[in-house]
């Protein structure tokens, strides 16, 4: 297995900084905050794929541990997608009726 540890960690920190920045801008009610938050979701998908790759290729964990980790990561991403579509999407794309 090729070692992609550094790339996975960098993608995670990059995503985390976008989330922190978007949250601060949301608190300050900046107009760019919802767009930055949606970009954060997109960037987080990069590290999610890298993490899933690491989990699936790992030889150090059992199949049960692998299954639990994959479900945990996927379910948390589904939750963040629900938050985006229910709370932030209208701010990002605007009203489609106009």
C-alpha positions in Angstrom: 0.0 0.0 0.0 1.4 3.3 -1.0 1.7 5.7 1.9 -0.7 8.6 1.3 -0.7 9.6 5.0 0.7 13.1 4.3 -1.8 13.9 1.6 -4.8 12.6 3.7 -3.7 14.7 6.6 -3.1 17.8 4.5 -6.6 17.4 2.9 -8.1 17.1 6.3 -6.4 20.2 7.7 -7.3 22.2 4.5 -11.0 21.2 4.9 -10.9 21.9 8.6 -9.6 25.4 8.0 -12.3 26.1 5.5 -14.9 24.9 8.0 -13.5 27.2 10.7 -13.3 30.1 8.3 -16.9 29.5 7.1 -18.2 29.3 10.7 -16.5 32.5 11.7 -17.9 34.2 8.6 -21.4 32.8 9.3 -21.2 34.3 12.8 -20.1 37.6 11.4 -23.0 37.3 8.8 -20.7 37.8 5.8 -22.4 37.2 2.5 -19.6 34.9 1.3 -20.0 32.5 4.2 -22.5 30.0 2.7 -20.4 29.7 -0.5 -17.3 29.1 1.6 -19.2 26.5 3.6 -20.3 24.7 0.5 -16.7 24.7 -0.8 -15.7 23.2 2.6 -18.1 20.3 1.9 -16.5 19.8 -1.5 -13.0 19.8 -0.1 -14.0 17.5 2.7 -15.0 14.9 0.1 -11.3 14.7 -1.0 -10.1 13.6 2.4 -13.1 11.3 2.9 -12.1 9.4 -0.2 -8.5 9.3 0.9 -9.5 8.0 4.4 -11.8 5.4 2.9 -8.9 4.3 0.6 -6.6 4.0 3.7 -9.2 2.0 5.6 -10.0 -0.4 2.8 -6.3 -1.1 2.0 -5.2 -1.4 5.6 -3.9 -4.8 6.7 -3.7 -3.9 10.4 -7.5 -3.8 11.2 -10.1 -6.6 11.1 -13.0 -6.7 8.7 -15.4 -5.7 11.4 -13.3 -2.7 12.4 -13.1 -1.8 8.7 -16.9 -2.0 8.3 -17.5 0.1 11.4 -15.1 2.8 10.4 -16.5 3.0 6.9 -20.1 3.3 8.2 -19.0 5.9 10.7 -17.4 8.1 8.1 -20.2 7.7 5.5 -22.9 8.5 8.0 -21.2 11.6 9.3 -20.9 12.8 5.7 -24.6 12.1 5.0 -25.4 14.2 8.1 -23.3 17.1 6.8 -25.0 16.8 3.4 -28.4 17.0 5.1 -27.3 20.2 7.0 -26.2 21.7 3.7 -29.3 20.9 1.8 -31.8 21.9 4.5 -30.0 25.0 5.9 -27.5 26.5 3.5 -28.3 25.6 0.0 -30.9 28.4 -0.6 -28.3 31.0 0.5 -25.7 29.5 -1.8 -27.7 29.2 -5.0 -30.4 31.8 -4.3 -34.1 31.5 -5.1 -34.8 29.5 -8.3 -38.2 31.1 -8.9 -36.7 34.4 -9.9 
